[in-house]
């Protein structure tokens, strides 16, 4: 990590520890909110066209996960994504040119983190204000194809819509969305339940993939620096490494490495399976490789840009 990024992060170092497993990098622990308010919801990545088409056409992925290709209309535009959905977490893939503007470029990515209880997004917003940051807030609606829009989720960003290649945001599902029968969501398990589990269907039980347990992305330094305040406001304990930052919400570990824009993009995904498998299956999907098993773990790696 460059000196410029370390200064931009402005992390309050309270301790220094040496961790094993990530090239033995020394990490420093920063101060954060007392309570974990936000959790990994989903990430999207723009991959090369060959890999995007291979994901879309893969028969294996349809067996491996609750998989679908769908077009969604939200706000002022529509997008077609390739989705792998688990119990509480999911993944969204696009090919080069699928999205408008700068998001169309290979290596673009985004991260959605969300609370489990209604009202927690307001706490995140106040935590950002306490950091001296005025969050950009809004409401996303959804049209199920009949022209009738329903409030979908509230969102906030720490730095508005300004980013180079990595877009992080916090989101809280609306009660109106859960109440709409078109959403096909589950009943609440407690008052104010806006959880990821309630949002996603139970079809994951019919496949191997259960949840995303780790994701590794290369992101521009500028985007990483503006992501850290949002993570801290959401209760993440942000650990700095020689290459970027690592956070963990108890279910999913998120690793963000600072890289030049030309090297930005998805590096790898780790997933937990619904049950153990005895032998490892290796599936080549475009310029990516999915390793399933042994035991209850899968790893999906993606080629770095040339």
C-alpha positions in Angstrom: 0.0 0.0 0.0 1.4 3.4 -0.9 2.1 6.2 1.7 -0.6 8.3 -0.1 -3.2 5.6 0.6 -2.2 5.1 4.2 -2.6 8.8 4.8 -5.9 9.0 3.0 -7.3 6.2 5.1 -6.6 8.2 8.2 -6.9 5.0 10.4 -6.6 5.3 14.1 -4.1 2.6 14.9 -4.7 1.1 18.3 -2.6 -2.1 18.0 -0.3 -4.0 15.7 -0.6 -7.7 15.2 1.1 -10.2 12.8 -1.4 -12.4 11.0 -0.6 -15.6 9.2 -2.2 -16.9 6.0 -2.0 -13.7 3.9 1.7 -13.7 3.0 2.5 -13.0 6.7 1.6 -9.4 6.3 1.6 -7.1 9.3 -1.8 -5.6 10.0 -2.8 -2.7 12.2 -6.2 -2.5 13.8 -8.4 0.6 13.5 -11.1 1.9 15.7 -14.7 1.3 14.6 -18.3 1.5 15.7 -19.1 -0.7 18.8 -21.8 -2.8 17.1 -21.8 -4.7 13.8 -24.6 -3.0 11.9 -23.8 -3.9 8.3 -23.2 -7.3 6.7 -22.0 -8.5 3.3 -25.2 -8.6 1.1 -23.8 -9.0 -2.4 -21.1 -7.9 -4.7 -21.1 -7.4 -8.4 -18.2 -7.6 -10.8 -17.7 -6.8 -14.5 -15.7 -9.6 -16.1 -14.4 -10.1 -19.6 -17.0 -11.0 -22.3 -15.8 -14.6 -22.7 -16.2 -15.3 -18.9 -19.6 -13.5 -18.7 -21.0 -15.6 -21.6 -19.6 -18.8 -20.1 -21.2 -18.0 -16.7 -24.5 -17.3 -18.5 -24.4 -20.5 -20.5 -23.0 -22.8 -17.8 -25.1 -25.9 -17.1 -22.8 -26.7 -14.1 -23.6 -23.4 -12.4 -27.3 -24.1 -12.6 -26.7 -27.2 -10.6 -24.2 -25.7 -8.3 -26.2 -22.7 -7.2 -29.6 -21.1 -7.2 -28.7 -19.4 -10.5 -30.6 -17.2 -12.9 -30.1 -14.6 -15.6 -32.6 -11.8 -15.2 -33.3 -8.3 -16.2 -34.2 -5.9 -13.4 -35.8 -2.5 -13.7 -34.9 -0.2 -10.8 -34.9 3.6 -10.7 -34.3 5.0 -14.2 -32.7 2.1 -16.0 -32.6 -1.7 -16.4 -29.8 -4.1 -16.2 -29.3 -7.8 -17.0 -27.2 -9.7 -14.5 -26.1 -13.3 -13.9 -26.9 -14.2 -10.3 -25.8 -16.9 -7.9 -27.9 -16.7 -4.8 -27.3 -18.4 -1.4 -29.0 -18.4 2.0 -28.1 -14.9 3.0 -25.6 -13.7 0.3 -25.3 -13.6 -3.4 -23.1 -12.7 -6.4 -23.9 -10.7 -9.5 -21.9 -10.8 -12.7 -21.8 -8.5 -15.8 -19.8 -8.6 -19.0 -18.0 -5.7 -20.5 -20.5 -3.2 -22.0 -23.5 -4.6 -20.0 -23.8 -1.5 -17.8 -23.9 2.2 -18.6 -21.0 4.6 -18.3 -17.8 3.8 -16.4 -19.4 0.6 -14.9 -19.2 -0.9 -18.4 -15.5 -1.3 -18.2 -13.7 -4.5 -17.3 -12.6 -4.6 -13.7 -15.5 -2.4 -12.4 -17.1 -3.8 -9.2 -19.4 -2.9 -6.4 -20.2 -4.0 -2.8 -23.6 -3.9 -1.1 -23.7 -4.2 2.7 -26.9 -4.2 4.6 -28.4 -4.3 8.1 -30.7 -7.1 9.5 -33.0 -4.7 11.4 -35.1 -1.8 10.2 -33.6 1.6 11.3 -30.0 0.5 11.5 -29.2 2.3 8.3 -30.1 5.6 10.1 -27.4 4.7 12.8 -24.9 4.2 10.0 -25.7 7.6 8.6 -25.2 9.2 12.0 -21.9 7.4 12.4 -20.8 8.9 9.1 -21.8 12.3 10.2 -19.8 11.8 13.4 -16.8 11.2 11.1 -17.5 14.5 9.4 -19.0 12.9 6.3 -22.4 13.9 5.0 -23.7 10.7 3.3 -25.6 10.8 0.0 -28.9 9.0 0.6 -31.7 7.8 -1.7 -34.5 5.3 -2.3 -34.3 2.6 -5.0 -37.6 1.4 -6.5 -38.3 -1.7 -8.5 -40.7 -2.4 -11.4 -41.6 -6.1 -11.7 -42.6 -5.6 -15.4 -46.1 -4.3 -14.9 -45.3 -0.6 -14.6 -46.1 -0.5 -10.9 -43.1 0.6 -8.9 -42.6 -0.5 -5.3 -40.0 0.9 -2.8 -37.2 -1.6 -2.8 -34.4 -0.3 -0.5 -32.9 2.8 0.9 -29.3 3.4 0.3 -26.4 5.6 1.3 -22.9 6.2 0.1 -20.1 7.9 1.9 -19.0 10.0 -1.2 -22.0 10.3 -3.4 -21.8 8.8 -6.9 -18.1 9.6 -7.2 -15.8 6.6 -7.7 -13.3 5.3 -10.2 -14.0 1.6 -10.5 -15.4 0.4 -7.2 -18.8 1.4 -5.9 -19.5 0.6 -2.2 -22.9 1.4 -0.7 -25.1 0.5 2.3 -28.7 -0.6 1.7 -31.7 -1.4 3.8 -34.7 -3.2 2.4 -38.1 -1.5 2.8 -41.1 -3.1 4.5 -43.3 -2.3 1.4 -41.1 -4.5 -0.7 -41.5 -7.5 1.6 -45.2 -6.9 1.8 -45.6 -6.9 -2.0 -46.5 -10.5 -3.1 -44.6 -9.9 -6.3 -41.4 -9.9 -4.3 -41.7 -13.6 -3.3 -40.0 -12.9 0.0 -40.4 -14.7 3.3 -42.3 -13.7 6.4 -40.5 -11.7 9.1 -39.0 -13.6 12.0 -39.2 -10.6 14.3 -40.6 -7.0 14.2 -38.4 -4.9 11.8 -36.9 -8.0 10.1 -35.2 -6.7 6.9 -32.7 -9.5 6.8 -30.8 -10.9 3.8 -32.2 -14.4 4.7 -35.8 -13.0 4.4 -35.0 -11.4 1.1 -33.5 -14.4 -0.7 -35.5 -17.6 -1.5 -35.0 -21.0 0.0 -34.1 -22.5 -3.4 -30.4 -22.6 -2.3 -31.3 -25.7 -0.4 -31.7 -27.6 -3.7 -28.1 -26.8 -4.7 -24.5 -27.0 -3.4 -23.8 -23.3 -2.8 -24.9 -22.0 0.6 -23.2 -18.6 1.1 -20.2 -16.4 0.2 -17.6 -16.7 2.9 -14.9 -14.5 1.4 -14.4 -12.2 -1.6 -11.2 -10.6 -2.8 -11.2 -7.5 -5.1 -8.6 -5.2 -6.5 -9.8 -1.6 -6.3 -8.3 1.8 -7.1 -6.5 3.5 -4.2 -9.0 6.5 -4.3 -12.0 4.2 -4.1 -10.4 2.2 -1.2 -9.8 5.4 0.8 -13.4 6.5 0.5 -14.7 3.0 1.3 -13.1 2.7 4.7 -15.4 5.4 6.4 -18.5 3.5 5.3 -17.1 0.2 6.6 -16.3 1.8 9.9 -19.7 3.4 10.2 -21.2 0.0 9.7 -19.3 -1.5 12.6 -16.6 -3.2 10.7 -13.2 -3.6 12.4 -11.0 -2.4 9.5 -7.6 -4.1 9.4 -5.0 -2.5 7.2 -2.5 -4.7 5.3 0.5 -4.1 3.1 -1.8 -4.2 0.1 -5.1 -2.8 1.3 -7.7 -3.6 4.0 -9.6 -6.7 5.3 -12.9 -6.8 7.2 -15.0 -9.6 8.5 -18.6 -9.5 9.7 -18.6 -13.0 11.2 -19.9 -14.6 8.0 -18.0 -13.1 5.1 -14.4 -11.8 4.9 -13.9 -8.9 2.4 -10.4 -8.2 1.2 -9.8 -5.0 -0.8 -6.4 -4.5 -2.3 -5.3 -1.1 -3.6 -4.3 -1.4 -7.3 -4.0 0.9 -10.4 -7.2 1.2 -12.3 -5.9 -1.1 -15.1 -5.4 -3.9 -12.5 -8.8 -3.5 -10.8 -11.3 -6.4 -10.7 -12.4 -9.6 -9.0 -9.7 -11.9 -7.8 -11.4 -14.7 -6.0 -14.5 -15.9 -4.2 -14.8 -18.5 -1.4 -18.2 -20.2 -0.7 -19.6 -22.6 1.9 -21.5 -25.5 0.6 -24.7 -27.0 2.0 -22.9 -30.2 2.7 -19.5 -31.9 2.2 -18.4 -33.4 -1.1 -15.8 -36.2 -1.2 -13.9 -35.3 -4.3 -12.9 -32.0 -5.8 -14.6 -30.9 -9.0 -12.8 -28.4 -11.2 -14.9 -26.4 -13.7 -13.4 -24.0 -16.2 -15.8 -21.1 -16.8 -14.3 -18.8 -19.4 -11.2 -17.3 -18.0 -12.1 -18.4 -14.4 -11.9 -21.6 -12.5 -14.3 -23.0 -10.0 -13.0 -25.6 -7.5 -15.8 -27.3 -5.6 -14.7 -29.5 -2.7 -13.4 -31.4 -1.1 -15.4 -31.0 2.1 -17.9 -28.1 2.3 -15.9 -25.4 0.5 -15.6 -24.0 -3.0 -13.1 -21.5 -4.4 -13.6 -19.5 -7.6 -10.6 -17.8 -9.1 -10.4 -15.2 -11.9 -7.6 -14.3 -14.1 -6.0 -11.0 -13.5 -6.0 -8.4 -16.3 -3.2 -8.7 -18.8 
